Amino acid sequence: MDIRIGITQAPREIALEVEDDTKARDALKKSVEKALKGEVDTLWITDKKGRDIAIPAAKIAYVEIGSTDAERRIGFGD
């Protein structure tokens, strides 16, 4: 699934691809909620390539959890 994270006072957002399943989506949502509530100082996300990305919780402006690659349409569709 695609994730886009807006960072305050930064001109670009962070775009990541992570494994897509129900458990991973729920775990990600819980991690984001903890970061936005201030329960943790850093939001850690592991992307599809196994890289760990750290985002300071205080700098998160928004988080968008998108669809899977299979749902994307390229070109002319129905």
C-alpha positions in Angstrom: 0.0 0.0 0.0 1.1 3.6 -0.6 1.6 6.0 2.3 2.1 9.7 2.0 3.3 11.7 5.0 3.3 15.5 5.1 5.9 17.1 7.2 5.5 20.6 8.7 7.8 23.3 7.2 9.0 20.9 4.5 8.1 21.5 0.8 7.8 17.8 -0.1 5.9 14.9 1.4 7.4 11.5 2.2 6.0 8.8 -0.1 6.5 5.1 0.9 5.3 1.7 -0.3 4.8 -0.9 2.5 3.4 -4.4 2.6 -0.3 -4.5 2.2 -2.4 -6.7 4.4 -5.0 -6.1 7.0 -2.7 -6.7 9.9 0.0 -4.4 8.5 -2.6 -1.6 7.8 -4.0 -1.9 11.4 -0.6 -1.8 12.9 0.4 1.2 10.9 -2.7 3.1 11.9 -2.1 2.3 15.6 1.5 3.5 15.2 0.4 6.8 13.5 -2.2 7.4 16.2 0.4 6.9 19.0 2.7 9.4 17.2 -0.1 12.0 16.7 -1.2 11.7 20.4 2.4 12.2 21.5 2.8 8.8 23.1 6.0 8.2 21.1 8.5 10.7 19.8 9.3 8.9 16.6 7.2 7.2 14.0 9.1 4.2 12.6 7.9 2.7 9.3 9.5 -0.2 7.4 9.0 0.0 3.6 8.8 -2.9 1.1 12.5 -2.9 0.6 13.1 -3.4 4.3 14.4 0.1 5.0 13.4 1.7 8.3 12.3 5.3 8.1 12.1 7.5 11.2 9.8 10.5 11.2 9.7 12.9 14.2 6.1 12.7 15.5 6.0 16.4 16.3 6.7 17.3 12.6 3.9 15.1 11.1 1.3 17.3 9.4 -0.9 14.5 7.9 -0.8 10.8 6.9 -2.5 9.4 3.9 -2.8 5.6 3.7 -3.6 4.7 0.1 -4.5 1.7 -2.0 -2.6 -1.3 -3.2 -0.7 -1.3 -6.5 -3.2 -3.8 -8.0 -6.0 -1.1 -7.7 -4.1 1.5 -9.7 -5.1 2.1 -13.2 -2.8 3.3 -15.9 -3.9 4.7 -19.2 -7.5 4.5 -20.5 -9.8 2.4 -18.4 -13.5 1.5 -18.1 
